[in-house]
Amino acid sequence: MGLSSAWTIASPLMGVPDEPAHVIKAAAVVRGELTGREMPAGGAYQLVTVPAWIAYYDTFGCFAQKRDTTPSCVPPFSGDGRALVEARTSASNYNPIYYALIGLPSLLDGGAAAVYGMRLISALISCLFLASAFSALSQLRRRKWALTATSAAMTPMVLFLNGAVNPNSLEYTTSAALLANLVLLLQRSGDPQAYWRLVPTITASACVLANTKGLSLLWLALMVVTAGILGSWPQLKALSRNAWVWVGTVVIGFSCTFALYWLTHHHSLSSNPFEGAGSSPLTGAEIMVDRTFDYATGYVGQFGWLEVPAPMGAYVLWLGLGVALVMAAVVLARGRGRTATIFLLAVLLLLPPLLQAQAVESIGIVWQGRYILAVFVPLLMVCGLALDRMNSQGFSPQAAGLLKATVILLAVFHFWTFMQTLRRYVTGWTLDRRWIEMITHPSWQPPGGMLLCTAGFTAIIALAVWLLFRGILLERRSN
């Protein structure tokens, strides 16, 4: 939550993909307008009625996708902030559940404070689900690699999206929470008390996941299938006979029914045409296959409106760790753990071309790497689970030392990625602007100033390093 909040402060308002549309949608939903009205010219945008100060955020596009332009270009607000006006949003047909939660600050305050409040509520909800995932993993009998791999999955992109107004963050956080708690429930299927403790969390994760975005029902099904692969037949049979499980299943079923109703009746997957619109499904699939590994950069970091890449070293580090974990799970692990790893890896690689093939004719190539973080994060978790099933011993001194070095390297690139992105907004990425000018001649400043923002992020990263070191030490002592 601390790291996500730091990204909330460092990212200028509307400096996240599609954030103006999501902010306007949230303000409309909490005021009772769940869907919008068609614009006179048609298209994917719709009109909603919101306070004038909310509509103002649709004018923040002057710095989007322009790396040399800082947010200081945004025009000042003028007019009556209490007046109700029409504003356009491309998210009007999205499921309203997420927006009903994060739109509440707009009822209490106006201006920038309300939007930062929206971001922080989104971060809090996302981090609560991540905390649930880590909590469940920490209760497994064999947990060291599962916790390690899931920690590695907390890339800068994950933290960046956590701290933004964008339902994308709830997809991967609820997927992780759902899978981790299902695995724990399977392991404790013989304990009657486990059901009343875990089923409510599983139910909440599944219900929120189902109602997040257009593809969320698919992510929900994939997490359930993955948990089924990891579970043994006696464990699955025990779950099928428990009343708590049946009650949770019924609740999840109603939630999925509403999600499916909204998806089909409000066309949540429709979009403005993008590049490649009108192409054949085969052409769309071929384009996606060609770009498979380019989209992998979206797992690590593409900030702003995708114009701010993470440092190359960050891509090398996180994608290298991901490949190493997958290879270790596939080559070294056995049984259900390896099968689950191969299943999610196949989904990660093959699903984007399949999805785009059936949609390319109408909307073109709209895919971004962040869209499948709901599979990427659980994939690394499953790799850790598979490795834990292979070896129940604690970390050897050599493994512990290597992991500590990796933690330090991850912290360095978290910090470097954060600072590079902050620099893009404080001074802009131009050849005539130096790092020192972030202090001496800033063009834009985050709330509290750049120095305070940097100091806060550094302190939280240091705390994260200490916590991970402590976790590695504890697992080594259990040897």
N, C-alpha and C positions, 0 to 999 in steps of 0.2 A: 504494500500500500504506500509506503514511503517513497519507493522508487517510482511508482506509477504517478504519485502526486507531484514529484519533481518534474516529470515529463508534462504533467498538466500545466504547471507554471511556465516551463520553458517554451512550450509550443504556443505561438500567438493565437488568439481567438480566430477561428475559422482557418487555421493552418493545418488542418487534418482533412484527408479526402472526404468530400461530401458533407463536411460538418455543418455548413449553413443549412442544407436541406434537412438534416437530422434535428438541429436546434429548432427550426421553424415547425417541423412536424411535432416535436415534443411539446412546444408551447401550445399548439393547436389541440393536441390530444387531451392535455390536462384541463383544457377549457371546454371539453366535450365534443370537439370536432374530430372524429376518428378518421374520416376520409375527406378528400378535398373535392373541388368542383373543376370540371374541364375548363381549360383556358380557351379563349376564343379561337386561337390558332391551332388548337389540338396539341398533340404530342404527349410525351411522358410526364411533363410537368403539370401539376394541378394547383389550384388556388385554395388557400385557407385564410381564415380571419384571425389575426394576431395583433397584439399591441405594436405600435409603430417602432418601438425600440427593438423588438424582435425582428421585424422586417428589415431593419437597418443592417442586420448581419449578412444580408444577401448582397451587400455592396462591397464586401471585403475581398473581391477577386483580383485586386490590382497587383498583389504580390504572388498569387498562386502560379506555380510552375515558372517563376522568374527568379532565378537564383541570385541575381544581382540587385534585386529590389527588396527592400525591407518593408515590414508592416507599417512603417511611418507614412506610407503613401495613402493609407485608409482615410477617406474624407470624414470630417467630424459630423456627429449627429446633429440634425436640425429638425425642429418641429415639435409637436406635442407628443411626448412619449406615452401618454395615457390614451391617445386616440387609437381606435381599432381600424386597421387597414388590411388590405388583401396582400398576401405574399405568396410567392410560388415555391413549391418544393417538389423534388423528384422522389421523395420518400412517402408521399401521401397514401400509397396503396400498401405500405408495409404493415406488418402485424403491430398493433398498438401497445402490446404489453410492455415492452422495453421503454417506450416513450412515456407511458403513464407513470413509470417509476422515476425516470430521470428528469422529467419536466416540472416536478414540484417546485424547485427553487424559483422558477419564473413566476409563480404565484405570490412569492414572498418578497421579492426584490426585483429591481429592474437594472438594466445595464450590464456591464461586464461581470459584476458580482454574481448575477443569476446564472450566467453561462459557465463561469468557473464552478459554481455550485453543481450544475448539471454534470460537469466533468468529474467532480469529486465523488458524487453519488454513483456515477457509472464505474469509477475506479473501485469504490468501496464494495459494490455488489460483485464485480468481477473478482476482486481479491478475496472476498469471503468464500467464493466457490473454489478458488485456488487453495485457500487455507484448508478447506474441507478435503481437497484432494491430497495435500501433503499430510494432513492429519490421518487420513485413512491409510496411506502408504506407511506411515511411521508405526502403525499398529500391526503390520504384517509380521509374521514370524521371521521371514527373510525379506529384508527391506533395503539393504545398503545400496545396491545398484539401482533399484527403483527410485529411491530418493535422489541419488546422484544424477541419473539420467533426466529426471523431471526437472531438477534444478538447472541442468544445462539447457533445457527447453525454454527457460525464461529468457528469451533473446531480447535485445533492445526493441524489436518490433512488437513483442508481446506487451512490454511495459508502456511503450508509446501509445498503443491502441487502448490499453487499460485506462489511461488517463485522458481519453478523448470522448466526445459525444459520437459514438458509432457502435451499433449493435454487434459489430464484428467481434468485439472482445468477449461478449457473453457466449459466443459459439464455442470457442476453444476452452474457456474456463469451465463452463458447465459440462462440456464433453469430458474434460479431465476429471472433474468431480464425480460425474456419473460412473465412469469406468473404474476409478480408484475405489469408490465405495462398493461397487458391485463385486470387484475382486475380493475385497475384505469380507463382504457378506458370504461369498462362496467359501472362503477359507474357514469362516466361523459358522457354517450352515448347521452344525450340530449344537450350537449354543442358543437356547431359546431367547436369551436376553439380547443377543446381537440384532434380532429382527426389529424390536421396537426402538433400538438406538440408531440403526442404519437405514431402515426403509423410509422414514420421513425425509432424510437427506437425499436419498436416491430419487424419491418421488419429486421433491422440489427441483432437483437438478434436471430431471427429465422433462418436467412441465415447463420450466423456463427455457430450456434448450429447444423444445418443440416449437415455441412461440417467439423465436428470436429473429430469424430471417427465412428467406424462401427455401433454402436448402437444409434447414435445420432438422427437419424430419428425417432426412437422409442420414445426417450425422448421428442422430439418436439411434436409428436402426443399426448403423455400423458399430456403435459402442456396445449395444446389446449383443450383437453377433460376436464381437471380439471377446466380451466377457464369457459368452457361451463356449467359445473355443478354449479359453483358459480354464474353465471349470470342468471337473470330472462329472461323470454320469451320476454317482451318488450325491454329489453336491447339488447338481441341478434338480435332481429328484426331491431332495429335501426342501429346496426353495419352492417347488411346485405344490407342496403340501402345506405350506404355512399360510395362515389367514392374513398376517400382516402383508405378505407379498401380494396376495390377491386384492386386498384393499388398495394397496399402492398401485397395482396394475390397472384397476378400474379408474382411479383418479388420473393416471397418466393417459389412459384411453380417452377420457373426456377432454383432456387438454389437447391431445393429438387431433381429436375430432374438430375442435375449434380451430386449431392451426390449419388443418386441411380445408376447412370451410373458408377461412380467410384467404388462403392461398388461391383457391379455385374461383372464388367469387369476386376477389379484388385484384386478381392478376398480378400478384406480388413479384413475379419473375419478369415482367415486361420492362422494357427499357428503351431509351432513345437509340437509334442505330449507331453502331460504332464501325471501326475499320473492319472490312471484310464482309459487311452485311450484303446479303444476296448470294454469297458463295454456297457451293454445295456442301453437304455434310462431310463428304470425303476430304474436300479442300480444307474445311475447318479443322478436322481431326489432324490432318497433315501439318497445318500451321502450328497447332498446339504441341504436337510431338517435337517439332523443330525447336520450340521455345521451352521445352520442359525444364531444362536446367537453368535457363534465364529466369524463369519464375521462382526458382529456389531462393533468389536473393530477397524475395518478399517474406521469407520465413525469418530472415535476420534483421533487415532494416531497409525500408524505403519510406523516408519521412516527408513531411510537408505534403504537397500534392504529387508525390512520387518523384519530385525533382531533386530530392536530397538523399543520395545513397549513403549507406554506411561506409566507413573506410574499408578498403579492400582486405586488410588484415582481419577485420571482423567477419567478413564472408568466409575467408579461408579457415578461420578458427572454428566458427559454429558449424559450418557445413562439413568441415573435416571431422569434428566431434560426432556429428550426426551419422556420417558414413561409417566411422569407427564403431559406434554403438550398434548400428544395423548389421555390419559385417560380423561383429563379435556374437550377436544374438543368433544370426543365421548359421554361422560356421561352428560355434562352440556349444550353443544350447541344443537341447533335444526336446522332443515331444511337443506338448501343446504350446509351450512358450515360443518355440521356433515357428510353429504353424501360425500363431497369432501375429508374429512379427512379419512373416511373409505376406499374410493377408493384408495388413495395413499398409505395407510397402507397396503392394500391387495397387491398392486403392489410391495411394498418394500419387503414383505415377500414371495410372491408366484412367482414373475418373475424370480429370480435367479435359482430356481430349474427347471422351465420350459425352460429357455434358455439353461442351461447346459444339460438337458435331450436330447435335439435335437442335441447337439454338442459333447457329451461325447464320442461317438464311434470313432470320427475322431481325436479329439484333447485332450480329457480327461478333468480333473477338473482344469480349469484355473482361476476360479473366485476369486476375491479379494473384500473386503468390499468397497474399494474406487471406484469400478466400478459403484456403484449405488448411489453415492453421488448426482447425478443429480435428484434423487427422494427424498433422505433423507432431503436435504436442503429445497426444496419446501414443503415437508410434514410438517416440523416444521412451515414454513411460513403459510401454510393453517390452521394449528392448531390455530395460533394467529388470523388469519382472522375470524375463526369460533367463537372464544371467544369474539372478538370485536363485532360481530353481536349480541351476547347474551346480552352485557352490554355496553351502551354508556357512562357510568359515568367514571370519572377519577379514578386514583388509590386512594384507601383509605390510610390513614396514616399507617395502619398495613401492607397493601400490598406493599407500597412504601418502608417501612423499611425492609421487607423481601427481596424485589428485590435488594436493595442496598447491603445487606449481601451476596446475591447470586453473585452479580457482583464482590465483593471482593474475594469471593471463586474462581470464574472463573479466575480472574486475577492471583491469587496465583498459580493455576494449569497450566495456560498458561506459567507462568514463570518457574515453576518447571519442566514442560515437556521440555521446551526449554533448560534449563540448563542440564538436564539429557542427552538429545540427544547430546548437545555440548560436554559434558564430554566424551561420547563414542568415539568421534573423537579426542579430544585433548589428552587424556591419554589412551583410551581403557578401556573396562570394565573387569578389572582383580582384583583379591582380594588384590594384593599387591600395588595397586595404590589408593591414597587418593584424596579427593576433592582439598586439598591445592596444590597438584602437578599440577593442571591445571594452576597455577601461577608459581610455583617454577621449575617444570620439565615437561613442555609440550612436547609431541612428535610431535604435529601438531598444527598449529595456523590458524585461519581464517584470511582473509585480514583485516589489521588494528589491529589484535590481539584479544585475547579472552576477555580482560577487556573492550575494546571499544565496541565490539559486544554486550556484556552483558549489558553495560551501555545504549547503544542505545535501545535495546529491552525493558529494564526496563522503560526508559523514555516514550516510545510509549505506553506501557501498562498503565502507570500512566495517560497519556493523554486519553486513551480509557476509563478508569474508570471515569475520570472527565466528559467526554462527556456523558456517560451512566447515571451518577448521574444527570447531567443537564437535560437529556431527561426525566428521572423519575420525577424530580421536576416539569418540565413543564406540564407533563400529570396530576400530582396531582393538580396543580393550576387550571386546566381546569374543575375540579369537581364542 
